[in-house]
Amino acid sequence: MRGENSFIPARRAPLAVVLGTNDVASAVGRALFLKGHGVVLSRDPAQPVLRRTMAYDDALLAGCASLAGVDARAAGSLVEILNACTDRSAICVTMLELGDLLCLGLIDVLVDARMRMRTLKVDIRPFARATIGLGPGFSPGRHVDVAIETAPEAIGLLRAGTTLAAHGRSALLSGAGRERFARAPRGGLWVTDHAIGQKVAAGECVGTCGGVPVAAPLCGHLRGLVRSAVDVPDGLKLAEIDPAMEGPPSWLGLAERPRRIAEAVLDALDHLGAHHLTAGAPH
């Protein structure tokens, strides 16, 4: 597919598909949209979104969502997506998977932002003119054209080798690292009546997973919370606590790490010469 001489329909912006609807995928989609792409975010059913108020995922439930001044809307069909890529009135968020989206024609930019930390990667290069992988396990020239390191201490463009393996460390937030997360004690149905931004006490039950109570690990505000009534795997991050009791809400807007990763994606496109790719130049 990569070698096809595809064309961009009249008035259609270059098409960027971002796999994932988490906070990182949303920041990447926003950056690409602001650079003139028609952007589609495809939800990963295997990865429930934690920081929903900092992402576009809720558009699939509410119909629309906004992040740092850029709107997104749910799209259930290829026709809706194609129209949105023509008028660029908003980013599209869809349940359609990559196999479905290939029916739109040759994708100009494909970004795997699902942030699957410990799964084997596949080669996505045949499906787009330019391909970028975010997070552990991607090798440029094997799975993607360019990979992006997403570990907080090493965010940036990787042109050779393999991105760092998941190491389990988290950047500090108000002095708290990985201890600020509550994880699923077992696989099962996650149920919660709490809301992001809500203040909780250390040890407070914030929901149940497979019938087992899940406690807030710290006192503070809920920065992230997986949507209620979804099946989750053992060990998944279900809640995130910001222990800061004062200051601006850390659960809204564009956070520093996703912003830096999105900037690295734009750097990767500059490195690949993506402006020539969208014009049909040889890869």
N, C-alpha and C positions, 0 to 999 in steps of 0.2 A: 504493500500500500504506500510505503514511503516514497517510492519512486514515481508515483503517478503525477501527471501534469494536471492537477486540480485547479479550479479557479474559484475566486471569491465572488459570489453573486453580487450584482450591482447594489451598492450602498451597505452591504453587510460588512461589519467590522471584522478584523481578524479574530478568529475563534480561539478562546482559551478555555480549556476544561481543567478544573481543579478537582481532584479526587479527595473528598473529605469536606466536612462542614464544621470542623472544630475551630477554635480561636486562631490557630496558625493558618489553616486553610482559608479562613475568612479574611484574615489580614492580607494574604497573598492575592486572593480574588479581588479585594478592594484595590490593591496597588495596580494590578493588571487592568482593571476597569478604568482607573484614573489615567492610565497610559494609552487608552483608546481601544482596548480589546472588548469584544463581546464576551462576557464571562459566565460560565456555567459551573456551579458547585454541585457535585454529586455526593449524596450522603453515603457514608460507609455503614451498612447495617450491623457490622461486627463491632463498631466502636461508638457506644453512646457518648454524647458530648457532655463534658463536665462544665466548662465555663460558658454556659449558654447565653448569658447576657453580654458576652464579649465575642459573639459569633453570630452567623446567619442561620444556624440550624433551626431556630424557632420559627423561621418563615414557613417551614413545612407544616407547622401546626396553626400558626396565626395568619398565614397568608402573606405576611410581609415582615421585614425586620430592617433595622438600620444600625450601622456601625460607623462612628466617627463621620457622620454626615453623608454617607453613601448608602442608598437603599437597596434592598433585595426583595424579590418576590418569588413565591412558589410557582413552579411550572411543572405541569403533569404530562405534557406532550411535546413531541419534537417541533410541532408547528408553533407552539407558544415560545419555545426556546429560539427558533429561527427568527421569529418576529422580534423578540427581545434583542437579538444580536444585530438586527437591522436598525431598530430605533434607539438602542442603548439607553432606554429609560431607567433600567435597573439591572442589577445582577440577578441571574436566575439561580434558584436552588431547587434541586430535583431529586426524586427517588430513582430516576432512571440511572442505570449503570453504564459503564464505559461501552459495553457491547451495543447498547441501545444508541448511545450518543454518536457512535461511528457512522450511523446512518445520516448524520448531518453533512457528511463529506469529510475531507481530510482536515484534521484538527491542526491548527497552527502551533499552539503551545499546549502541552499536556504536563501538568504538575501533579505528582503523587504526594499529597499532603495528608495522607491518612495517619501518619505517625504511628504505624504499627511497629512497635519496638523490637519484637523478637520473632517476626515471621520472615520466611524466605522471600526474597524479591524475585520478580520475573522481569524479563526484558520488555519494556513498553515502547521501545524506540520505533517499531514498525507502525505505530498508530498515530504519529504526529510528526510535523516538521522539526519541532524542537521539544525535547523531553527533559524534565528536571525531577529529581527525587529528593525528598526531604527526610532527614533523620537516619537512624542506624541502618546499615546493611546495603546501601546503594554503592555501586561501583560505576563511575563514568566509563563508557565504552563497553560495558557489559549489560547493564540494566537500563541506563539512561545516558543522555549526552553529557549532562552535568549534574553533580550532586551538591547538596547544601548541608553542611554541618549544622546541627540544631542544638547541640549541647550548649548550655548557657555560656560556658567558658571558651567556646571555640566556634561560634556562629560565623559562617562565611562560605565562600565558594570553594568547592573541591574539584580539581580538574583531573586528578589521578589518584589511584589507591581506592580505599573503601572508607566510608564514613564510620565514625566511632561507634562501637557497640554500646548498647544501653548500659549505663553504669549505676543507675538507681539514685543518683544524687540530684537534688533539686536546688535551683537558685533560691537564695534566701528572700523571704517576704516578711517584712517586719520582724526580722531575726529568726524566723522559723523556716526550716528546710522540709525534708520529706515527712517530718513528724506532723505536719499540718494537714495531711491527707487521711481520710477514713476510707478503707478499702472493703470490698465485698468479702465477708468471711467464708462464703461458699457461693457456688453458682445458684441462681434462682431468680425469682421475681422480686424486683426492688420496688418498695412502696414507701413514699414519704409525703408528709403534709407540710413540710417546711418550704421556704422560699429563699432564693439567692438574695443576699443583703440582710437577711434576718440575723439578729444577734442570738448567740447560743452560749451555753455554759459548758465547760469541760465535763465530759461524761454524759451530757444530755443526749437522749436518744433522738437521732435525726431521721430515722426510718428503720425498716426491716428488710433483710435480704434473705429470701428463702425461709422466712419466718424467724430469722435470728436478728435481734436488735443490733443496730449499728450506732455507736456512740461518737459524739464530737470529740476529737482528740485534744482540742484546746478550747479555751474561751476566746470568743471573738465574733466576727461576722462571716456568714457563709459567702465565700467568693465563688464557689462552684458547687453545683448539685445536679446530679444526673436526674433527668425527668422521671417522674413516678410512673409505675406500672409498665416497666420494661424488664425483659429478661437479661441478666448480666452474668458474665463469667466470674469465676473465683478470682479474687485479687484485683478486680477492676477498681480504679479510683471512683468512689461514689460521692464524696464531699471534700471540699477544700475550705479550710478556715484561715482567714486573715486575722491574726491576733491583735492588730492595731485597733485601738478603741476610738481613736480620733483621726482626723485628717480626711482627705477626699476619698470617696469610695473606690476601692481597688477592683471592684467587680464590674465596672462599666468602662466602655471605650476601648481604645487600642492600647494594649499593654506593650511594654518595652521589648520583650523577647519576640512576640509575633511581628512587631514592627521591623525589627532588625532582620528577621528571617525573610520578610517580604522584600526588604531592600536588597538582600542577597540574591533573591530570585530575579529582580530587575537587573542586577549586576551580571547574573548568569546569561540573561537574554542579550545583554550588550556583548558579552564574551562570545556568544554563539552567532552574533550578527543577525538577530531575529527579524530586524526590519527588512533584511534581504530575503529571509525565509518567507515572510508573508507576501512578498512580491513574486514568489515563485522561483527564486534563484536556486541553483543546485545546492544540496546540503553537503 
